[in-house]
Amino acid sequence: MDALLSPSLEQAREAVKRAVEAGCTCLLVAECEVRYRGRASSELGLGQRLVVLKQDGSVLVHRPFGFEPANWQPPGSIASTELAGGKLVIRVARVKPHEELVIEVSRVDLVAWGKLVDEGELVMHGSEEELRDALVEDPSAIEPGLKPVEVERRTRAGFVDALFMDSRGRLVVVEVKRGTAGVEAVLQLKRYVEALKRELGVEVRGVLVAERLAKGARGVLAREGLEFRSVDPRALSRARRSARLI
């Protein structure tokens, strides 16, 4: 990888131009404005952003918050650069459907570029439904003494992933999430627990099951009197396959 720190707009333009022509990935940390015209239209005011031009022609403009790009163009897009009106202008267009993303850069803090190699295979370790089924088969992965009662229990708040009974005879609502569970998952679990309490008139526990808990979600869990269990989907999947071979 090559990089320039606080380059002039001319230097940044040359770097982006060379990167695009060489089929490299290029990223900029830059102060810019963004316009889009095509199937719809949008304008994004001045701000400091991360602009990524990938080797397949796709382009993404990320703000310093959120995980989704504020603007983007898909693979196969064509990027061009020019200096106009005291700004570095990056145009990213595609013909069908006709649309254009225009990034007007007023300052560049960093530009880096290089040819990236990625031949790794993405392997997914089961869906939420598969994870739920593995937990129903082996509830001890959540806690000892649990016994499955019902899968996909319907409530007024929606369908509960799985319903168990604990060693003290209390109903346990289990909500399963892949990867990281956030505040919304906690609130969803709360709605299920409250719905079953109203429906059955009994004590109901709520347990959120996922690999990780997002920042801020733990406090909401504690406030609502709910619980969290961390599970490894890969380990559950291996154990499930081994049990079937016995």
N, C-alpha and C positions, 0 to 999 in steps of 0.2 A: 504494500500500500504506500502511496505517496500522499503528502498532505501539505497544505499551506495554512498558516495561522495569520488571521487578520490581513488577508491579501487585498490588493486594490480590486476594483470591479473588473478592470481589464485582465488582471492576472487570474481572477476567478473565472472569467469568461473563457479564457484559453484553456484552463484546467477542465472545465465542464465540456467544452468542445472536443478536447482530446479524448476524454473519457468516453463520451458518446460514440465518437468515431471508432474507438478501439474496442467497443463492446464491453466496457468496464462498468462496474457499479460505482456510483458517485453520490456522495452525500454532502450537503451544505448545512451549516448552522448559520442562518441569515435572517436579517430583518427584511420582511417582504410584504407585499400585497398580492392577493390572488383573485383572478376572475375566471369564471367558467361560462362558456356558451355552448349549447348543444341541445340535448333533449329537454333541458331546463336551463336556468341561469342562476348564478350566485356571485356574490362579491364578499371577500374577506378583507377587512381593513388591516392596517399596518400592525405588525407584531413580529416577535422573534420566533422562528420556527425551524423545524428540521425538514429538509427537502431531500428525498431519496430518489435517485434515478437508477433503476435496476437494469441488469444486463439483458433482460427480455423485453425492454421497452416500457415497462410499467413505471409509473411515477406516483409518489405519495408525498403529501404535505401534512406533516404532523404538528399539532400545537403542543405546548409543554404540559398538557394534561389530557387524560382520556387515552384509550388504546386504539380507537379508530381514527383513520386519517380524516382531516377536515375536507380535503380534496384529493382526488386521485384520477389516474388514467390507467387503463388496463394494458397487459402485454401487447406488443406490436405497435404501440404508439410511436410517433416520430417526434424527436425533440430537436429544437434549433435554438441558437442563442444570438443575441445582438446587444449592442450598447445603444440606448436611446433615451434621450431626456435625462441624462445623468444617472441612469439606472441600468443594471444588468437585466435584460428581459429574456426569460426562458419560455419558449412556446412549445407546448406538447399537444400534438393533434393526431387525430385518426380520421380516416376518410368515411368509413361506413360503420355506424352512423356518423355523420359529420359532427365533430365536437372539438373544442379547443380549450386548453387550460393555459392561462397566461400568468406567469409568476414574475412580478416586478420587484427586483431585489435592490434595496437602497444601501445595504451594508452587509458584508460577509465576515463572520467571525472565524469560520473554519470551512475549508473545503478539502475533502479526502477522496481518493479514487484508487481503484485497483480491480484486477480480475479475481473474482472469488470462485472457489471450487467447492461444490457441495454435491456429493454423490450418495449421501446418507439416505436411508429408507425410513420414512415415518411409519412407525408401528403404533397403532392405537390399542390400548389395553382394555377393551371392553366398553360397552355402552352403560348408561346408568341402569338400564333394565337388567343387563347381565350382572352388574355389581349388586343390584338389589336381590336378584335370584341367588347369588352366591351367599349373601348374608342370610337369606331365608334358610338355605341349606345348612349353614353353619353360623347360627346366631351368637356363638361364643366369641366371634370376631368383634362383636359389639360389647357384650358383657356376659359373664357366666350366668347360667340359669334362665336365660331368655328362651321363650317358646313361641314359635310363629302362630299367629291367629288368622290373619287374612292378608292377602296381597291386593293392592289397588282397591282399598276400601273407599267407597263413595261417601262424601260428606257434603254439607252445604257449601263448604269452602273449596271443594274440589276433591280430587282423588289422592288419598294417602298412599305413599309408596308401599309401605308395609306396616302391619300392626302386630305387635308382640305382647306377651304377658311376662312380667318379670317374676323373680323368685318370691316376691311378696304379694303376688296376685294383682299387681297394678298393670293397667294397659299402658303400652309404650308405643307412641307414634314415631316411626323412623322415616326421615326424609333423606334421600340419597342424592348426592351431587358429585359429578366428576370434577377432578382437579381442585380448584379453590372455591369454597363456598363463601358467599358474601352476605351482606346485611339483608338483601331481598330474600335469600334462602331462609334466614332466621325468621323473618316476618311471615313467610309462607308457612313454615312449621308452626309458628304461633297461631295462625288462623286455623290450621288443622286441629291442633290441640283444643282450642277454645270451642270449635264446632262439635268435637266429640264429647267434650264435657257437658255442653248444653244438651246434646242428643241423648247421652247415656246417663248423665247425672252421677258419674263416678270420677275418681281421681285418675288423671291421665298425665303421663310423663311425655316429654318431647325430646328426641335425640336426633341431632343433625350429624350425618355421616359423610365425610369427604376426606380427601388427602390432606387438604390444608384449609385454614380459616383466614379469610381476608382481614386486613387491618380494619379495626373498628367493629368487626362483627362479634368479637368475644365479649365486648362490653354490653352489646345488645342482648346476647345470650344470657349473660348473668342477670341483667335487669329483668328479663322476662321469665327467669327461672327455668331455662332450657339447658340442654346438655350438648356436648360435642364429642364425637369419637373420630379419631384419625385412623384411616385404613389405607393399606397399600393394595390397589387393584391388581398389580402384578402378582403379589404373593397370594392373594385370594384366588386368582385365576390358576396359578400353578397348583395350589392345594386342591382346587376343584377338579382339575384334570387328573391329578394323582388319585383322588378318591374314586373316580370313575374307572380307573385301571385296576383297582383292587378287586 
